[in-house]
Amino acid sequence: MAMFKEHISSFRILTFIGIVGLLLMHYSCKQEPSPPLTPFQALQSFELADPELEIQLVAAEPLVQDPVAITFDEAGRLWVVEMLGFMQDIDGTGENDPIGRVSVLFDNDGDGQMDTSTIFLDSLVLPRAIAIVNGGALVAENIPLWYVEDTDGDLKADKRTLIDSRYGGQGMPEHSANGLWRGMDNWYYNAKSKSRYRKIDSEWIKEETEFRGQWGICHDNSGRLYYNYNWSQLHADLVPPNALQRNKNHKSSSGIDHGLTLDRKIYPIRSNTAVNRGYVPGTLDKEGKLLEFASACGPLIYRGNVLPDSYLGNAFVCEPTGNLIKRNSVLEDGFMLSAESVYKNLEFLASTDERFRPISLASGPDGALYVVDMYKGIIQHGPYMTDYLREVTLKRKLDKPINMGRIWRITTKNNKTEKPEDFSKLSPVELVNLLNHPNGWTRDMAQRLLVESKDLTIIPELEDILASKNPLGQLHALWTLEGLGNSNSEPYLSAMYASNPTVAQTALRLVAAMVDEHPEVRKEIQDFIINEYDSADPILQMQMVLTSDLLNTETAFNISKKFLEHYNQHPVSRDVVMSSLGNKEYDFFNNIMSDDKWKTYDQNREIFVEMLVSAIAVKGSEEEILAVLNRLNFNQNQQTKWVTNAITNGILNSTAIQDDAKIELTSAPLVFEKLKTSASSDPYIADKLEKLFTWPGKPKEVADSKENLIEIDQMVMASGRQKYINLCASCHGTQGEGMSRFAPRFLKYYLICLHSPHCKMKT
């Protein structure tokens, strides 16, 4: 190993070996087969867009094999999840063999390269994620999630506790839970999952959360979660986790899983014919290079302090089938996020080595960016391997060899490697001071250790951090207080007035959660919102609306209407308001119907009223439902008829929330007869409305022949409608009518169906 390091350290000048390596790489791009490269040769294959950066080898086979995830512990040791059972041959033979493992790697001489390793845990089936926790680790195997402890400090697991027997779901690597990412809010989040986990006292808690992503998850300096899908490179949360799940009468369709960019273009520097859909026109260009993302994964927001300042907050996305990593600039506009590629027609990192398979990224204690390279010819899981890909893979001998793998570090040139500090030896006060550190990894680690310490004596020091002017430290101090179970509301109440909107938002979010235990803070929250709303940043305004269920009705409704009017171009604004209106939807409906501003037609108002009426129907109060129905009047003029449209569609599509349940009434409402006899009403719509209700003595329904013209059940159409009106209608119209020279007209019911997860017409 020492001899290998001497060669690596001298690679700055292109040697004879390097020339041979370049020739091999050229051969692999143009000819058959595609041979594996040594780590030194692989270094020559990389092209970094930034000449001020360099990529360095951290570890390679046999020290690490088939790595899929890494993390660093408090001592700076590198933990690697190794999925040795994945695609051992072209048929995926032995996939369920318990040969996966978790290893710990050591840099004994402090030069930045790993020298030795120890196996922490073995005999695992397709392990895919890890999180270091006090006394051990959370380890995700193919299906189960384990809490694995090292009780004697020898870095060998000696105790397993089953946390979740169904964590992995169906077990298929690209379609099963993974990540185990410790969010800033002290919960562990996952991609491809609706569950989050947290240790409270001595018990691990599982809680439902929103579904996110496919492979990999991370957060930014504000604590917002980011993730992606193999075809869509970057998604994020615009609102705090679970914030939009509070109103059981409404299903949100925005705010979570927000796509940051429509741009899917990539720019490989070699042919990528060994890709699953390589035979499909438009997948590859004339040189055989992949045109768009096919396996986006492992996103990471850079929060380190080694790369230039321009990298801070940038999003990096892996594309293993294209042998590259894309860099995006994340743009903030109030509470909205978007992203765009930093480079034109090239990528942050690309390789001419076909076996370079970046599948996940990590931040390190040194502030550098770490790349997990599975270094494998076959990256496609067996069940999804097409005949085309099988033929190309075998012809080019990409199925062998196996059990290789590399870890790379990207840093600035001439950056000196220093042995990481052992945080486990720091005092609680020293850890508190690290909450202000410029490296996000350092702040995260300090917060975790402080929360796990359960040391309440450091609260005064945390309050000092809150009184400082560093918003990064303030945020981590707030969440450290929360993690320690702080019961004093004063730090949060003071932090609500912080100049940084994310700090203020977080403080308001935390103090609002204390109202049940400290009812006296309700008035302080209300006074704060009344006095500060108009001048607040959009991020804080959004949190004020999310908190408005704690306010008196007049204040809550006033700020909700302001929020809707100001941000009506963003679908998330409607879901934010709806989430705060649990069981108050009818009161808000009456409020806006009596507001002169709402008497004038606006498409965004129609969209919101439709959502509001759906929630009223789901709530199921007969008095409220009948009162809303009695507002139906097909004889209105065109300027006011939008209310009738919104009510009609809202009632019809309430089934999207309540699973097609009938709305029970005590007697037949007269409004249906009025609608059927009205000269200007649509008897078909009136009949459709009537079928949603039941009452004693109601005649048996007779199928309407018109209903069979479109073979879509009401549940399918309703579910699609919910998504369509909030996400699409702003451009394409509430009735699919489109907008001249901007958005095309759609066949309404077909479009609604396609937005439904139950749609039977998708191809």
HELIX and SHEET records of a PDB file:
HELIX    1   1 ALA A    2  SER A    9  1                                   8    
HELIX    2   2 PHE A   16  LYS A   30  1                                  15    
HELIX    3   3 PRO A   39  SER A   45  1                                   7    
HELIX    4   4 PRO A  173  HIS A  175  5                                   3    
HELIX    5   5 ASP A  309  TYR A  311  5                                   3    
HELIX    6   6 PRO A  320  GLY A  322  5                                   3    
HELIX    7   7 GLY A  382  TYR A  384  5                                   3    
HELIX    8   8 ASP A  387  LYS A  395  1                                   9    
HELIX    9   9 PHE A  423  LYS A  425  5                                   3    
HELIX   10  10 PRO A  428  ASN A  433  1                                   6    
HELIX   11  11 LEU A  434  ASN A  436  5                                   3    
HELIX   12  12 GLY A  440  SER A  453  1                                  14    
HELIX   13  13 LEU A  456  ILE A  458  5                                   3    
HELIX   14  14 ILE A  459  LEU A  466  1                                   8    
HELIX   15  15 PRO A  471  GLY A  483  1                                  13    
HELIX   16  16 GLU A  490  ALA A  495  1                                   6    
HELIX   17  17 PRO A  501  ALA A  512  1                                  12    
HELIX   18  18 VAL A  521  GLU A  532  1                                  12    
HELIX   19  19 TYR A  533  SER A  535  5                                   3    
HELIX   20  20 PRO A  538  LEU A  546  1                                   9    
HELIX   21  21 SER A  548  LEU A  550  5                                   3    
HELIX   22  22 THR A  553  HIS A  566  1                                  14    
HELIX   23  23 PRO A  571  SER A  579  1                                   9    
HELIX   24  24 GLU A  585  MET A  593  1                                   9    
HELIX   25  25 ASP A  596  LYS A  599  5                                   4    
HELIX   26  26 GLN A  603  LYS A  619  1                                  17    
HELIX   27  27 GLU A  622  LEU A  629  1                                   8    
HELIX   28  28 LYS A  641  LEU A  652  1                                  12    
HELIX   29  29 THR A  655  GLN A  658  1                                   4    
HELIX   30  30 VAL A  671  THR A  677  1                                   7    
HELIX   31  31 PRO A  683  LYS A  691  1                                   9    
HELIX   32  32 SER A  705  LEU A  709  5                                   5    
HELIX   33  33 GLN A  714  LEU A  727  1                                  14    
HELIX   34  34 ALA A  729  HIS A  732  1                                   4    
HELIX   35  35 LYS A  748  LEU A  754  1                                   7    
SHEET    1   A 5 PHE A  46  LEU A  48  0                                        
SHEET    2   A 5 LEU A 349  SER A 351 -1                                        
SHEET    3   A 5 LEU A 324  ASP A 333 -1                                        
SHEET    4   A 5 ALA A 315  GLU A 319 -1                                        
SHEET    5   A 5 CYS A 297  ILE A 301 -1                                        
SHEET    1   B 4 PHE A  46  LEU A  48  0                                        
SHEET    2   B 4 LEU A 349  SER A 351 -1                                        
SHEET    3   B 4 LEU A 324  ASP A 333 -1                                        
SHEET    4   B 4 MET A 336  SER A 341 -1                                        
SHEET    1   C 4 LEU A  53  ALA A  60  0                                        
SHEET    2   C 4 ARG A 406  THR A 412 -1                                        
SHEET    3   C 4 LEU A 369  ASP A 373 -1                                        
SHEET    4   C 4 PRO A 358  SER A 363 -1                                        
SHEET    1   D 4 PRO A  67  PHE A  72  0                                        
SHEET    2   D 4 LEU A  78  GLU A  82 -1                                        
SHEET    3   D 4 GLY A 100  PHE A 106 -1                                        
SHEET    4   D 4 THR A 116  LEU A 124 -1                                        
SHEET    1   E 4 ALA A 129  VAL A 133  0                                        
SHEET    2   E 4 GLY A 136  ALA A 140 -1                                        
SHEET    3   E 4 LEU A 145  GLU A 149 -1                                        
SHEET    4   E 4 LYS A 159  ASP A 164 -1                                        
SHEET    1   F 2 ASN A 178  ARG A 182  0                                        
SHEET    2   F 2 TYR A 188  ALA A 191 -1                                        
SHEET    1   G 2 SER A 193  ILE A 200  0                                        
SHEET    2   G 2 GLU A 203  ARG A 212 -1                                        
SHEET    1   H 4 ILE A 217  HIS A 219  0                                        
SHEET    2   H 4 LEU A 225  TYR A 229 -1                                        
SHEET    3   H 4 SER A 232  ALA A 236 -1                                        
SHEET    4   H 4 HIS A 258  GLY A 259 -1                                        
SHEET    1   I 2 ILE A 663  GLU A 664  0                                        
SHEET    2   I 2 PHE A 693  THR A 694  1                                        
END                                                                             
